[in-house]
Every structure is written in C-alpha cells, then in structure tokens.
C-alpha cells in the first residue's frame, strides 16, 4: 500500500453490540448509495450483533488515494484488516461484501485466516478468463473517467441502468435504482481513473488458493448481470470448502437476502 492506514481518513458506521460483521460495498458505491438502493435493509440487522460498514478508499466520504496500488484488491483487504483490528482488536468477525467488497473480503480471509469466522459473498465480480477479456474495457473506462468525472459517468450509467441490474429488480425498484449512482456523482476524475486502472489489473484469487479458505461461506448471486456473472458465483461455491450458494431469480428471492445474511452471521458466531 502506498498510503499508511489512518482511521481518521475512513468514514465508517458501527451499530449494534456483540459478535461482528464487517460489510464492504462494491466499486463506485458507498454507504449512502447502498441505503438509497434499498435492497440491503441494514436496519433489519440484529441489534444483538455489531455491524460495521464503511466507505472504501476513494469512495463516499473516505479519503482518496492518487495511486492505483491502493485500489488493488489485496491492498483493499489490508485496509479492511487494519479497520477490523482498530474496531474489534483480536475478535474474529464475519466479513461480507458486494462485488469489489466480496473480492477484498476473500483476500482478507486468505491473508488473515485467524481473524475470520465466516464470509458473505454477494454478487462476486467478473473473474479469471472473463476478467482477462475485459482489461482493455477497463482501461478505456479509465480514460473516459478522466475526461468526464463522476457526474459524467453517472449520466451515462443512468441511460444504461438496464445493463447493471436484472430486469425484475429494475421493475420492482425503478423509483430507487438510480440512487445507486449517488456515490459516483461526487467522485473525482483522478480517483476514477486510478480505480479503473486498478480494475484492469484486479482479479479474484486462484481457485486453488480459494480451497484453503475453510470457514463457512454464504454466496448470494443473481443472473442476467454481465459485471457479476452467475458462473463466477458457481465456481466459488465449488472452490470454497464450506460454501452454500443462494441464487435470486425474482424479488421474492432477493427480499430474503437480509434474513439469510443475519441468520448466517448468528449461526456462525454461535457455533463453537
């Protein structure tokens, strides 16, 4: 990492009291945009557990870095671990995250297995051979981001929101889906350029390494999403020794996700 860890540079929120889950959002998102989208329902997370959410480096109200190195997933995992140590000392936690947050959680579990009690992997990002085919795309987006900035990218994404979410989710949450772009609008040109340059180099760990993450893992995925292919979720479910995969095919399935996450965390923390 090019920047040393400083808790004062991180915007985070901690609720509840008890065994903990740390949640990491996806690329270009933040706590505000998650809440605007409305599908996470963090207000329903048990108050008997501690929930720590935060804006990742360069996102939301957390300080940005001028270096793409700080946006590589293993380095985001390092920052995640430092945050865990600051807030929970030596306690084991459940790590959870969506897309980029899922990736950094997996890397943290590999680097610090003694600190992890379980994993919640939501919509894992495009990976391996599929990701290699998108390297040029991410570099092109980096150039566009340098020219357009957050507001410009948000306008473009708003016109193509149907490429970012399943059609059944768009139909059910049309009033709020544009809220997922709230975190993008205020992002600076340089930050976005470095984020997408890092995206061109990022990838999930080798499947052989994933075999060593021997903790309970809940994988949540949906289909019809190019950035989060169901095939990647299925591969993770096979590679992670204690993984269970739940696929949402409609809003009724998706509405179960907050309950599945809460129940998983409670079960993992109660198991000795």
ABEGO torsion letter per residue (X at the ends): XABBBBAAABBBBBBEBEBBBBBBBBBGBBAAAAAAAGAAGAAABBAABBBBBBBBBGBEABBBBABAAAABAAAAAAAAAAAAAAAAEABBBBBBBBEAAAAAAAAAAAABAAABABBBBBGBBBBEAAAAAAAAAAAAAAAAAAAAEAAAAAAAAAAAAAAABBAAAAAAAAAAAAAAAAAAAABBAAAAAAAAAAAAABBBBBAAAAAABBBBBBBBBBBGBAABBAAAAAAAAAABAABBBBBBABAAAAAAAAAAAAAAAAAAAABX
